[in-house]
Amino acid sequence: SGGLSADPVQDSQHFTGRTARKFSLATVLVSPLARYAKQPLLIRTRRLLGLWCFVWATLHLTSYALLELGIHNLALLGSELISRPYLTLGIISWLVLLALTLTSTQFAQRKLGKRWQTLHNVVYLVAILAPIHYLWSVKILSPQPVIYAALALALLALRYRKFRQWWR
């Protein structure tokens, strides 16, 4: 069976979602790791990790939309987003990742100036919302997403002072 369960569509959704979550956490982990390890070159990996997070999140969304709902039922997606709060969190996270991806270029950095950093700090929101999205979707308390959310909150706490400066 190659590690697949009786529901390969769900397996695909969980695999792509878990992988996106891992890239999300890795992305927010880069800055403190680079600072505490005194390895500023690590910062160069952050954009690539963020882009891979978006790719996997897009695969996750696509697997839900096409494999779960089906290509002929895409109109159902809107009502699903409204009636299922976990899907609302998921689409909010994906839209944030889309905005971050579209503004991840040096050109966007120059155009947005100081607002670029403020926008890109919203990646912490994704790192927190994604595990909640998963917990709400499976409706059971699973340790992995709880650990991911706790780590994201801890990383956010490490940057608290800097966030207060940016949000003023």
NUTORLO-553792 format. One record per residue: residue number from 1; residue in three letters; x, y, z of N, C-alpha, C in turn. Coordinates in steps of 0.05 Angstrom, whole numbers, plus 5000, padded with zeros to 4 digits. Layout:
+-------+-------+------+------+------+------+------+------+------+------+------+
: volum : selum :  n.X :  n.Y :  n.Z : ca.X : ca.Y : ca.Z :  c.X :  c.Y :  c.Z :
+-------+-------+------+------+------+------+------+------+------+------+------+
:   NUM :   Ala :    X :    Y :    Z :    X :    Y :    Z :    X :    Y :    Z :
...
+-------+-------+------+------+------+------+------+------+------+------+------+
% end
This chain:
+-------+-------+------+------+------+------+------+------+------+------+------+
: volum : selum :  n.X :  n.Y :  n.Z : ca.X : ca.Y : ca.Z :  c.X :  c.Y :  c.Z :
+-------+-------+------+------+------+------+------+------+------+------+------+
:     1 :   Ser : 5016 : 4976 : 5000 : 5000 : 5000 : 5000 : 5017 : 5025 : 5000 :
:     2 :   Gly : 5043 : 5023 : 5005 : 5061 : 5046 : 5003 : 5056 : 5067 : 5025 :
:     3 :   Gly : 5045 : 5058 : 5048 : 5040 : 5077 : 5069 : 5014 : 5092 : 5067 :
:     4 :   Leu : 4998 : 5086 : 5047 : 4972 : 5099 : 5044 : 4951 : 5083 : 5060 :
:     5 :   Ser : 4931 : 5098 : 5069 : 4909 : 5085 : 5083 : 4887 : 5078 : 5063 :
:     6 :   Ala : 4864 : 5072 : 5073 : 4841 : 5066 : 5055 : 4831 : 5091 : 5042 :
:     7 :   Asp : 4840 : 5115 : 5051 : 4831 : 5140 : 5040 : 4855 : 5156 : 5029 :
:     8 :   Pro : 4864 : 5151 : 5005 : 4888 : 5164 : 4994 : 4884 : 5194 : 4991 :
:     9 :   Val : 4859 : 5203 : 4987 : 4854 : 5232 : 4984 : 4861 : 5246 : 5011 :
:    10 :   Gln : 4851 : 5234 : 5032 : 4857 : 5246 : 5059 : 4887 : 5244 : 5064 :
:    11 :   Asp : 4900 : 5222 : 5057 : 4929 : 5219 : 5060 : 4943 : 5242 : 5046 :
:    12 :   Ser : 4935 : 5248 : 5021 : 4947 : 5269 : 5006 : 4943 : 5296 : 5020 :
:    13 :   Gln : 4919 : 5301 : 5029 : 4914 : 5326 : 5043 : 4931 : 5329 : 5068 :
:    14 :   His : 4932 : 5307 : 5084 : 4948 : 5309 : 5109 : 4978 : 5311 : 5103 :
:    15 :   Phe : 4988 : 5297 : 5083 : 5016 : 5299 : 5077 : 5024 : 5327 : 5068 :
:    16 :   Thr : 5008 : 5338 : 5049 : 5014 : 5365 : 5039 : 5011 : 5386 : 5061 :
:    17 :   Gly : 4991 : 5383 : 5078 : 4986 : 5401 : 5100 : 5009 : 5400 : 5120 :
:    18 :   Arg : 5017 : 5376 : 5128 : 5039 : 5373 : 5147 : 5064 : 5385 : 5136 :
:    19 :   Thr : 5070 : 5380 : 5110 : 5094 : 5390 : 5098 : 5093 : 5421 : 5098 :
:    20 :   Ala : 5071 : 5433 : 5091 : 5068 : 5462 : 5091 : 5073 : 5473 : 5120 :
:    21 :   Arg : 5062 : 5459 : 5140 : 5066 : 5467 : 5168 : 5095 : 5466 : 5176 :
:    22 :   Lys : 5109 : 5445 : 5167 : 5138 : 5443 : 5173 : 5153 : 5466 : 5161 :
:    23 :   Phe : 5147 : 5472 : 5136 : 5161 : 5495 : 5123 : 5154 : 5521 : 5136 :
:    24 :   Ser : 5130 : 5524 : 5145 : 5121 : 5548 : 5159 : 5137 : 5552 : 5185 :
:    25 :   Leu : 5140 : 5530 : 5200 : 5155 : 5532 : 5225 : 5184 : 5537 : 5220 :
:    26 :   Ala : 5195 : 5523 : 5200 : 5223 : 5527 : 5193 : 5228 : 5556 : 5185 :
:    27 :   Thr : 5209 : 5568 : 5171 : 5212 : 5596 : 5162 : 5214 : 5615 : 5185 :
:    28 :   Val : 5197 : 5612 : 5205 : 5198 : 5630 : 5228 : 5220 : 5623 : 5248 :
:    29 :   Leu : 5232 : 5599 : 5245 : 5254 : 5591 : 5262 : 5280 : 5603 : 5253 :
:    30 :   Val : 5282 : 5610 : 5227 : 5308 : 5619 : 5216 : 5320 : 5643 : 5231 :
:    31 :   Ser : 5304 : 5664 : 5235 : 5315 : 5688 : 5247 : 5326 : 5684 : 5274 :
:    32 :   Pro : 5311 : 5672 : 5293 : 5324 : 5668 : 5319 : 5347 : 5649 : 5319 :
:    33 :   Leu : 5346 : 5628 : 5302 : 5368 : 5609 : 5299 : 5393 : 5623 : 5289 :
:    34 :   Ala : 5390 : 5640 : 5269 : 5413 : 5655 : 5257 : 5424 : 5674 : 5278 :
:    35 :   Arg : 5407 : 5687 : 5294 : 5416 : 5705 : 5314 : 5431 : 5691 : 5337 :
:    36 :   Tyr : 5419 : 5670 : 5348 : 5431 : 5656 : 5371 : 5455 : 5639 : 5363 :
:    37 :   Ala : 5456 : 5629 : 5339 : 5478 : 5613 : 5329 : 5500 : 5631 : 5317 :
:    38 :   Lys : 5494 : 5657 : 5316 : 5512 : 5676 : 5303 : 5520 : 5668 : 5275 :
:    39 :   Gln : 5500 : 5660 : 5260 : 5503 : 5652 : 5232 : 5485 : 5668 : 5214 :
:    40 :   Pro : 5492 : 5693 : 5209 : 5474 : 5711 : 5193 : 5468 : 5700 : 5165 :
:    41 :   Leu : 5485 : 5683 : 5154 : 5480 : 5673 : 5127 : 5456 : 5655 : 5126 :
:    42 :   Leu : 5447 : 5645 : 5149 : 5422 : 5628 : 5150 : 5398 : 5644 : 5140 :
:    43 :   Ile : 5399 : 5670 : 5144 : 5376 : 5687 : 5136 : 5370 : 5684 : 5106 :
:    44 :   Arg : 5390 : 5678 : 5090 : 5387 : 5674 : 5061 : 5368 : 5651 : 5055 :
:    45 :   Thr : 5365 : 5633 : 5073 : 5347 : 5610 : 5068 : 5318 : 5616 : 5073 :
:    46 :   Arg : 5313 : 5637 : 5088 : 5285 : 5643 : 5097 : 5266 : 5647 : 5074 :
:    47 :   Arg : 5273 : 5662 : 5054 : 5255 : 5666 : 5031 : 5248 : 5640 : 5017 :
:    48 :   Leu : 5269 : 5624 : 5012 : 5264 : 5598 : 4999 : 5246 : 5580 : 5015 :
:    49 :   Leu : 5250 : 5579 : 5041 : 5233 : 5563 : 5059 : 5204 : 5574 : 5057 :
:    50 :   Gly : 5201 : 5600 : 5058 : 5174 : 5612 : 5056 : 5160 : 5605 : 5029 :
:    51 :   Leu : 5176 : 5606 : 5008 : 5164 : 5599 : 4981 : 5156 : 5570 : 4980 :
:    52 :   Trp : 5172 : 5553 : 4992 : 5165 : 5524 : 4993 : 5140 : 5520 : 5010 :
:    53 :   Cys : 5138 : 5535 : 5032 : 5114 : 5534 : 5048 : 5089 : 5540 : 5031 :
:    54 :   Phe : 5091 : 5561 : 5015 : 5069 : 5569 : 4997 : 5063 : 5547 : 4977 :
:    55 :   Val : 5084 : 5535 : 4965 : 5080 : 5514 : 4946 : 5064 : 5490 : 4958 :
:    56 :   Trp : 5073 : 5482 : 4982 : 5060 : 5459 : 4995 : 5032 : 5466 : 5004 :
:    57 :   Ala : 5028 : 5491 : 5013 : 5001 : 5500 : 5021 : 4982 : 5500 : 4997 :
:    58 :   Thr : 4993 : 5508 : 4974 : 4978 : 5508 : 4949 : 4971 : 5480 : 4940 :
:    59 :   Leu : 4990 : 5462 : 4943 : 4984 : 5433 : 4937 : 4962 : 5423 : 4956 :
:    60 :   His : 4964 : 5431 : 4981 : 4944 : 5423 : 5001 : 4916 : 5433 : 4994 :
:    61 :   Leu : 4914 : 5458 : 4987 : 4889 : 5470 : 4979 : 4878 : 5457 : 4953 :
:    62 :   Thr : 4896 : 5452 : 4934 : 4889 : 5440 : 4909 : 4879 : 5411 : 4913 :
:    63 :   Ser : 4892 : 5397 : 4931 : 4884 : 5369 : 4936 : 4856 : 5369 : 4948 :
:    64 :   Tyr : 4850 : 5389 : 4965 : 4823 : 5390 : 4976 : 4803 : 5398 : 4954 :
:    65 :   Ala : 4809 : 5419 : 4940 : 4790 : 5429 : 4920 : 4784 : 5409 : 4897 :
:    66 :   Leu : 4805 : 5397 : 4887 : 4802 : 5379 : 4864 : 4795 : 5350 : 4872 :
:    67 :   Leu : 4809 : 5340 : 4892 : 4806 : 5311 : 4899 : 4782 : 5307 : 4918 :
:    68 :   Glu : 4778 : 5325 : 4936 : 4756 : 5322 : 4955 : 4730 : 5331 : 4944 :
:    69 :   Leu : 4730 : 5356 : 4934 : 4705 : 5368 : 4923 : 4700 : 5359 : 4895 :
:    70 :   Gly : 4722 : 5357 : 4879 : 4719 : 5349 : 4851 : 4718 : 5374 : 4834 :
:    71 :   Ile : 4728 : 5371 : 4810 : 4730 : 5394 : 4791 : 4703 : 5405 : 4784 :
:    72 :   His : 4682 : 5388 : 4785 : 4655 : 5397 : 4778 : 4640 : 5410 : 4801 :
:    73 :   Asn : 4652 : 5409 : 4825 : 4639 : 5420 : 4848 : 4654 : 5443 : 4861 :
:    74 :   Leu : 4671 : 5456 : 4845 : 4687 : 5478 : 4856 : 4670 : 5501 : 4866 :
:    75 :   Ala : 4646 : 5504 : 4855 : 4628 : 5525 : 4865 : 4620 : 5520 : 4894 :
:    76 :   Leu : 4622 : 5495 : 4902 : 4616 : 5487 : 4930 : 4637 : 5498 : 4950 :
:    77 :   Leu : 4661 : 5504 : 4939 : 4682 : 5513 : 4957 : 4674 : 5538 : 4973 :
:    78 :   Gly : 4661 : 5557 : 4961 : 4653 : 5581 : 4976 : 4635 : 5575 : 4999 :
:    79 :   Ser : 4615 : 5558 : 4995 : 4597 : 5551 : 5018 : 4612 : 5534 : 5039 :
:    80 :   Glu : 4630 : 5517 : 5030 : 4646 : 5502 : 5048 : 4663 : 5520 : 5066 :
:    81 :   Leu : 4675 : 5541 : 5054 : 4692 : 5559 : 5069 : 4676 : 5573 : 5091 :
:    82 :   Ile : 4651 : 5579 : 5086 : 4634 : 5593 : 5105 : 4624 : 5573 : 5127 :
:    83 :   Ser : 4616 : 5549 : 5119 : 4604 : 5531 : 5138 : 4624 : 5515 : 5155 :
:    84 :   Arg : 4649 : 5515 : 5147 : 4669 : 5499 : 5162 : 4692 : 5518 : 5171 :
:    85 :   Pro : 4692 : 5525 : 5197 : 4712 : 5544 : 5207 : 4741 : 5536 : 5202 :
:    86 :   Tyr : 4747 : 5510 : 5202 : 4774 : 5502 : 5197 : 4783 : 5509 : 5169 :
:    87 :   Leu : 4764 : 5508 : 5150 : 4770 : 5516 : 5122 : 4774 : 5546 : 5120 :
:    88 :   Thr : 4759 : 5561 : 5136 : 4763 : 5590 : 5137 : 4791 : 5597 : 5146 :
:    89 :   Leu : 4800 : 5584 : 5168 : 4828 : 5588 : 5177 : 4848 : 5580 : 5156 :
:    90 :   Gly : 4843 : 5558 : 5143 : 4861 : 5549 : 5122 : 4863 : 5569 : 5099 :
:    91 :   Ile : 4841 : 5579 : 5090 : 4841 : 5598 : 5067 : 4853 : 5624 : 5075 :
:    92 :   Ile : 4849 : 5633 : 5100 : 4862 : 5657 : 5110 : 4892 : 5654 : 5110 :
:    93 :   Ser : 4901 : 5631 : 5120 : 4930 : 5625 : 5120 : 4941 : 5625 : 5091 :
:    94 :   Trp : 4926 : 5612 : 5073 : 4936 : 5611 : 5045 : 4937 : 5638 : 5033 :
:    95 :   Leu : 4917 : 5655 : 5038 : 4916 : 5682 : 5026 : 4940 : 5699 : 5037 :
:    96 :   Val : 4946 : 5695 : 5063 : 4969 : 5709 : 5074 : 4994 : 5700 : 5061 :
:    97 :   Leu : 4997 : 5673 : 5058 : 5021 : 5663 : 5044 : 5022 : 5673 : 5015 :
:    98 :   Leu : 5000 : 5675 : 5002 : 4999 : 5686 : 4975 : 5010 : 5715 : 4974 :
:    99 :   Ala : 5000 : 5731 : 4993 : 5010 : 5759 : 4995 : 5040 : 5760 : 5001 :
:   100 :   Leu : 5049 : 5743 : 5018 : 5078 : 5742 : 5025 : 5094 : 5733 : 5001 :
:   101 :   Thr : 5084 : 5713 : 4986 : 5098 : 5703 : 4963 : 5100 : 5725 : 4941 :
:   102 :   Leu : 5078 : 5739 : 4936 : 5077 : 5759 : 4916 : 5095 : 5783 : 4923 :
:   103 :   Thr : 5100 : 5787 : 4949 : 5117 : 5810 : 4957 : 5144 : 5801 : 4967 :
:   104 :   Ser : 5153 : 5777 : 4959 : 5178 : 5767 : 4969 : 5202 : 5775 : 4953 :
:   105 :   Thr : 5197 : 5791 : 4932 : 5219 : 5799 : 4915 : 5233 : 5824 : 4926 :
:   106 :   Gln : 5257 : 5829 : 4917 : 5272 : 5853 : 4925 : 5257 : 5878 : 4915 :
:   107 :   Phe : 5245 : 5876 : 4891 : 5230 : 5899 : 4881 : 5207 : 5906 : 4900 :
:   108 :   Ala : 5193 : 5886 : 4910 : 5171 : 5891 : 4929 : 5181 : 5903 : 4955 :
:   109 :   Gln : 5205 : 5893 : 4963 : 5217 : 5904 : 4988 : 5222 : 5934 : 4984 :
:   110 :   Arg : 5234 : 5941 : 4962 : 5239 : 5970 : 4957 : 5214 : 5986 : 4955 :
:   111 :   Lys : 5194 : 5976 : 4941 : 5169 : 5991 : 4937 : 5153 : 5994 : 4963 :
:   112 :   Leu : 5153 : 5974 : 4980 : 5138 : 5975 : 5005 : 5153 : 5988 : 5028 :
:   113 :   Gly : 5179 : 5989 : 5026 : 5195 : 6002 : 5047 : 5191 : 5989 : 5074 :
:   114 :   Lys : 5186 : 6005 : 5094 : 5183 : 5995 : 5121 : 5158 : 5977 : 5124 :
:   115 :   Arg : 5138 : 5982 : 5107 : 5113 : 5966 : 5109 : 5118 : 5937 : 5100 :
:   116 :   Trp : 5140 : 5932 : 5085 : 5146 : 5905 : 5077 : 5151 : 5887 : 5101 :
:   117 :   Gln : 5167 : 5897 : 5120 : 5173 : 5881 : 5144 : 5148 : 5876 : 5160 :
:   118 :   Thr : 5131 : 5897 : 5163 : 5106 : 5893 : 5178 : 5089 : 5872 : 5165 :
:   119 :   Leu : 5087 : 5873 : 5138 : 5071 : 5853 : 5124 : 5083 : 5825 : 5128 :
:   120 :   His : 5109 : 5822 : 5126 : 5121 : 5796 : 5127 : 5122 : 5785 : 5156 :
:   121 :   Asn : 5117 : 5801 : 5176 : 5115 : 5791 : 5203 : 5089 : 5775 : 5207 :
:   122 :   Val : 5070 : 5778 : 5188 : 5045 : 5763 : 5190 : 5050 : 5733 : 5186 :
:   123 :   Val : 5074 : 5726 : 5178 : 5080 : 5697 : 5175 : 5076 : 5683 : 5202 :
:   124 :   Tyr : 5080 : 5697 : 5224 : 5075 : 5684 : 5250 : 5046 : 5677 : 5254 :
:   125 :   Leu : 5028 : 5692 : 5242 : 5000 : 5686 : 5243 : 4994 : 5659 : 5229 :
:   126 :   Val : 5007 : 5655 : 5207 : 5004 : 5630 : 5192 : 5015 : 5607 : 5208 :
:   127 :   Ala : 5038 : 5611 : 5221 : 5050 : 5590 : 5237 : 5032 : 5582 : 5260 :
:   128 :   Ile : 5015 : 5600 : 5270 : 4997 : 5594 : 5292 : 4970 : 5583 : 5281 :
:   129 :   Leu : 4960 : 5595 : 5259 : 4934 : 5586 : 5249 : 4935 : 5558 : 5236 :
:   130 :   Ala : 4957 : 5551 : 5223 : 4958 : 5526 : 5209 : 4954 : 5502 : 5228 :
:   131 :   Pro : 4967 : 5501 : 5251 : 4961 : 5478 : 5269 : 4933 : 5478 : 5280 :
:   132 :   Ile : 4921 : 5502 : 5284 : 4894 : 5504 : 5293 : 4875 : 5493 : 5271 :
:   133 :   His : 4881 : 5501 : 5246 : 4866 : 5491 : 5223 : 4866 : 5460 : 5224 :
:   134 :   Tyr : 4889 : 5448 : 5228 : 4890 : 5419 : 5229 : 4874 : 5407 : 5252 :
:   135 :   Leu : 4878 : 5418 : 5276 : 4864 : 5408 : 5299 : 4834 : 5409 : 5295 :
:   136 :   Trp : 4824 : 5431 : 5285 : 4795 : 5434 : 5280 : 4785 : 5415 : 5259 :
:   137 :   Ser : 4802 : 5409 : 5239 : 4793 : 5392 : 5217 : 4791 : 5363 : 5226 :
:   138 :   Val : 4810 : 5354 : 5243 : 4809 : 5325 : 5251 : 4792 : 5321 : 5276 :
:   139 :   Lys : 4787 : 5343 : 5291 : 4770 : 5342 : 5314 : 4780 : 5324 : 5337 :
:   140 :   Ile : 4806 : 5319 : 5337 : 4819 : 5304 : 5359 : 4844 : 5319 : 5367 :
:   141 :   Leu : 4851 : 5317 : 5392 : 4875 : 5331 : 5402 : 4899 : 5313 : 5396 :
:   142 :   Ser : 4915 : 5322 : 5377 : 4938 : 5308 : 5368 : 4963 : 5324 : 5377 :
:   143 :   Pro : 4984 : 5310 : 5386 : 5007 : 5325 : 5397 : 5022 : 5342 : 5377 :
:   144 :   Gln : 5025 : 5332 : 5352 : 5042 : 5346 : 5333 : 5033 : 5375 : 5328 :
:   145 :   Pro : 5008 : 5380 : 5321 : 5000 : 5408 : 5316 : 5000 : 5425 : 5341 :
:   146 :   Val : 4996 : 5413 : 5364 : 4998 : 5428 : 5389 : 5027 : 5437 : 5393 :
:   147 :   Ile : 5046 : 5419 : 5388 : 5074 : 5426 : 5390 : 5081 : 5448 : 5370 :
:   148 :   Tyr : 5072 : 5445 : 5346 : 5077 : 5466 : 5325 : 5067 : 5493 : 5334 :
:   149 :   Ala : 5042 : 5494 : 5344 : 5030 : 5519 : 5353 : 5046 : 5530 : 5377 :
:   150 :   Ala : 5053 : 5513 : 5395 : 5069 : 5522 : 5419 : 5096 : 5533 : 5410 :
:   151 :   Leu : 5109 : 5520 : 5392 : 5135 : 5530 : 5382 : 5131 : 5557 : 5368 :
:   152 :   Ala : 5111 : 5559 : 5352 : 5105 : 5585 : 5338 : 5100 : 5607 : 5358 :
:   153 :   Leu : 5085 : 5601 : 5379 : 5080 : 5621 : 5400 : 5105 : 5628 : 5415 :
:   154 :   Ala : 5122 : 5609 : 5420 : 5148 : 5614 : 5433 : 5166 : 5631 : 5416 :
:   155 :   Leu : 5166 : 5626 : 5390 : 5183 : 5642 : 5372 : 5171 : 5671 : 5370 :
:   156 :   Leu : 5145 : 5673 : 5370 : 5132 : 5699 : 5371 : 5140 : 5714 : 5396 :
:   157 :   Ala : 5140 : 5700 : 5419 : 5147 : 5713 : 5444 : 5176 : 5723 : 5444 :
:   158 :   Leu : 5194 : 5708 : 5431 : 5222 : 5716 : 5428 : 5224 : 5743 : 5414 :
:   159 :   Arg : 5206 : 5748 : 5396 : 5207 : 5772 : 5379 : 5188 : 5793 : 5389 :
:   160 :   Tyr : 5176 : 5790 : 5412 : 5155 : 5808 : 5422 : 5164 : 5837 : 5422 :
:   161 :   Arg : 5187 : 5844 : 5432 : 5196 : 5872 : 5433 : 5198 : 5883 : 5405 :
:   162 :   Lys : 5209 : 5868 : 5387 : 5212 : 5877 : 5360 : 5185 : 5882 : 5347 :
:   163 :   Phe : 5166 : 5864 : 5352 : 5139 : 5867 : 5342 : 5126 : 5893 : 5352 :
:   164 :   Arg : 5129 : 5899 : 5377 : 5117 : 5923 : 5388 : 5127 : 5947 : 5373 :
:   165 :   Gln : 5153 : 5948 : 5366 : 5164 : 5970 : 5350 : 5151 : 5971 : 5322 :
:   166 :   Trp : 5148 : 5949 : 5309 : 5137 : 5948 : 5282 : 5108 : 5956 : 5280 :
:   167 :   Trp : 5093 : 5949 : 5301 : 5064 : 5954 : 5300 : 5056 : 5981 : 5309 :
:   168 :   Arg : 5075 : 5997 : 5317 : 5069 : 6025 : 5326 : 5066 : 6043 : 5303 :
+-------+-------+------+------+------+------+------+------+------+------+------+
% end
